[in-house]
């Protein structure tokens, strides 16, 4: 196994949002993000400074331990994980789990080319930094954070592209910005009137867990 990646944290928890909410998962949060969302709740992940680098061999050991403790899948998140080439990490996770069902999930804004060939892609595109069409065509889940009416217009634009060109038939989610009363009202009303969309909630925050 070769390569090192800057790590903010890794932990075994419950997926709190999206299509796999409520399932046991092992999270690897990579450092570095140039997207810079003002509402980001993990701004400490933006820079690679002060974050140690871990070898892929070490990460695979942590994944094995989490799997033995009940984790159903690995979530690679950030930061923006696709700022890094994920081929080696994903290949080695698959090699380690060649006889098991441990799948690899990726959470990305889609601003960089896809690497690693994950089993599930959660694309969370940002209006100020639109995703590559490659990611819209590959995602399994489209999740747009809503603060304003303009975000709803952007969400429909992203969905139109994804649904017309994506064989995975992605699930569509709207998620209100945390502590955004306007976003909550807009999201609730829109999902209620547009049944092709689902409401995504950050249940881990309500539960007080990571």
VMD Tcl script that draws the C-alpha trace (Angstrom):
set ca {
  {0.00 0.00 0.00}
  {1.35 3.38 -0.94}
  {0.44 6.97 -0.26}
  {-0.48 9.27 2.59}
  {-3.52 11.49 3.02}
  {-4.11 14.49 5.34}
  {-6.68 13.42 7.91}
  {-8.92 15.69 9.99}
  {-10.57 12.80 11.81}
  {-11.92 9.28 11.47}
  {-14.69 7.80 13.57}
  {-17.38 5.12 13.70}
  {-20.88 6.57 13.98}
  {-24.30 6.62 12.36}
  {-24.86 8.24 8.96}
  {-27.02 11.20 9.83}
  {-28.39 12.39 6.50}
  {-29.38 11.42 2.98}
  {-30.38 8.06 1.57}
  {-28.37 6.01 4.08}
  {-29.38 7.91 7.21}
  {-29.58 5.70 10.26}
  {-26.96 3.15 9.14}
  {-23.72 2.32 10.90}
  {-20.74 3.83 9.06}
  {-17.04 4.55 9.41}
  {-16.15 8.11 8.40}
  {-12.81 9.32 7.04}
  {-12.66 13.12 6.87}
  {-9.89 14.38 4.60}
  {-8.36 17.82 4.96}
  {-8.39 20.53 2.24}
  {-11.29 22.41 0.69}
  {-11.19 25.30 -1.75}
  {-14.98 25.53 -2.14}
  {-15.34 27.64 1.00}
  {-19.06 27.53 1.84}
  {-19.77 30.27 4.41}
  {-22.19 27.98 6.29}
  {-19.74 25.06 6.49}
  {-19.74 23.30 9.87}
  {-16.29 21.75 9.40}
  {-14.18 24.79 8.48}
  {-11.28 23.24 10.35}
  {-11.02 20.85 7.39}
  {-10.37 23.59 4.81}
  {-6.60 23.76 5.32}
  {-4.13 20.89 5.38}
  {-2.12 22.73 8.05}
  {-2.13 21.13 11.50}
  {-3.59 17.91 10.16}
  {-1.44 14.79 10.30}
  {-0.96 12.57 7.30}
  {-1.95 8.94 7.65}
  {-0.78 6.09 5.51}
  {-3.38 4.15 3.55}
  {-2.19 1.03 5.38}
  {-3.09 2.64 8.71}
  {-6.48 3.79 7.44}
  {-7.29 0.27 6.29}
  {-6.52 -1.04 9.78}
  {-8.97 1.45 11.29}
  {-11.57 0.41 8.71}
  {-11.10 -3.27 9.61}
  {-11.59 -2.48 13.28}
  {-14.76 -0.48 12.55}
  {-16.07 -3.25 10.30}
  {-15.58 -5.76 13.11}
  {-17.53 -3.41 15.36}
  {-20.47 -3.25 12.95}
  {-19.78 -0.51 10.40}
  {-21.69 -1.28 7.19}
  {-19.73 1.00 4.88}
  {-16.95 3.58 4.66}
  {-17.75 7.26 4.04}
  {-14.98 9.39 2.52}
  {-15.80 13.02 3.22}
  {-14.09 16.33 3.90}
  {-13.23 19.05 3.30}
  {-13.46 18.22 -0.36}
  {-12.17 14.65 -0.72}
  {-11.75 14.83 -4.50}
  {-9.01 17.43 -4.05}
  {-7.03 14.20 -3.53}
  {-6.61 11.22 -5.83}
  {-8.63 8.46 -4.14}
  {-7.60 5.57 -6.41}
  {-5.10 4.02 -4.05}
  {-7.28 4.40 -0.96}
  {-10.35 2.87 -2.60}
  {-8.41 0.06 -4.30}
  {-6.86 -0.96 -1.00}
  {-10.17 -0.82 0.86}
  {-11.62 -3.16 -1.76}
  {-8.64 -5.47 -1.61}
  {-8.98 -5.72 2.16}
  {-12.70 -6.44 1.86}
  {-12.61 -8.64 -1.21}
  {-14.84 -11.29 0.40}
  {-17.13 -8.91 2.31}
  {-19.79 -6.34 1.50}
  {-18.04 -3.24 2.89}
  {-18.88 -0.55 0.32}
  {-17.31 2.86 -0.24}
  {-19.40 6.02 -0.13}
  {-18.13 9.40 -1.28}
  {-19.49 12.80 -0.22}
  {-18.39 15.54 -2.61}
  {-19.28 18.93 -4.04}
  {-18.15 17.68 -7.44}
  {-15.67 20.42 -8.32}
  {-12.88 17.95 -9.15}
  {-12.71 14.92 -11.45}
  {-13.88 11.62 -9.98}
  {-11.27 9.18 -8.72}
  {-11.57 5.95 -6.75}
  {-14.71 4.54 -8.41}
  {-16.82 4.60 -5.20}
  {-19.90 2.41 -4.84}
  {-22.13 5.33 -3.82}
  {-21.69 9.03 -4.61}
  {-23.51 11.72 -2.67}
  {-23.16 14.89 -4.72}
  {-23.82 18.11 -2.82}
  {-23.30 20.84 -5.43}
  {-22.82 24.47 -4.47}
  {-24.25 27.42 -6.38}
  {-21.03 29.46 -6.00}
  {-18.89 26.53 -7.19}
  {-20.93 24.38 -9.61}
  {-19.98 20.72 -10.09}
  {-18.47 19.05 -13.11}
  {-21.05 17.38 -15.34}
  {-19.08 14.17 -14.88}
  {-20.23 14.06 -11.26}
  {-23.83 14.93 -12.08}
  {-23.83 12.01 -14.50}
  {-22.30 9.61 -11.94}
  {-23.97 10.43 -8.62}
  {-26.45 8.16 -6.84}
  {-27.79 10.89 -4.61}
  {-28.13 14.63 -5.25}
  {-28.36 16.70 -2.07}
  {-28.66 20.49 -2.26}
  {-28.44 22.73 0.80}
  {-31.11 25.45 0.80}
  {-30.82 28.94 2.26}
  {-32.57 31.08 -0.37}
  {-35.01 30.85 -3.28}
  {-32.02 31.00 -5.62}
  {-30.81 27.72 -4.12}
  {-34.08 26.07 -5.12}
  {-33.66 27.27 -8.71}
  {-30.11 25.91 -8.68}
  {-31.32 22.58 -7.25}
  {-33.80 22.10 -10.09}
  {-31.12 22.93 -12.64}
  {-28.79 20.34 -11.15}
  {-31.57 17.75 -10.98}
  {-32.54 18.28 -14.62}
  {-28.99 17.56 -15.74}
  {-28.55 14.57 -13.43}
  {-31.85 12.89 -14.23}
  {-31.43 13.19 -17.99}
  {-27.90 11.81 -18.15}
  {-27.43 9.52 -15.17}
  {-28.11 5.78 -15.37}
  {-28.12 5.58 -11.56}
  {-31.44 7.48 -11.43}
  {-30.23 9.58 -8.46}
  {-32.38 10.23 -5.41}
  {-33.12 13.95 -4.99}
  {-32.75 15.59 -1.58}
  {-33.19 19.12 -0.32}
  {-31.58 19.94 3.01}
  {-32.19 23.19 4.84}
  {-29.12 25.04 6.04}
  {-28.58 24.37 9.73}
  {-30.17 27.13 11.84}
  {-31.56 28.79 8.70}
  {-35.24 29.47 9.40}
  {-35.72 30.75 5.84}
  {-34.06 27.63 4.47}
  {-36.25 25.39 6.64}
  {-39.46 27.06 5.48}
  {-38.43 27.03 1.82}
  {-37.34 23.39 1.93}
  {-40.45 22.16 3.74}
  {-42.83 23.97 1.41}
  {-40.97 22.92 -1.73}
  {-40.75 19.23 -0.85}
  {-44.42 19.22 0.11}
  {-45.36 20.58 -3.34}
  {-42.75 18.71 -5.41}
  {-42.88 14.97 -4.63}
  {-39.83 14.12 -6.74}
  {-37.77 15.70 -3.94}
  {-37.16 14.26 -0.48}
  {-36.32 16.09 2.74}
  {-32.87 15.38 4.16}
  {-32.31 16.21 7.82}
  {-29.05 16.29 9.77}
  {-30.26 13.81 12.35}
  {-26.79 13.42 13.88}
  {-26.95 17.04 15.00}
  {-30.33 16.51 16.62}
  {-28.93 13.45 18.39}
  {-25.76 15.28 19.46}
  {-23.41 12.78 17.81}
  {-20.71 13.12 15.15}
}
mol new
graphics top color blue
foreach p $ca { graphics top sphere $p radius 0.5 }
foreach p [lrange $ca 0 end-1] q [lrange $ca 1 end] { graphics top cylinder $p $q radius 0.2 }
display resetview
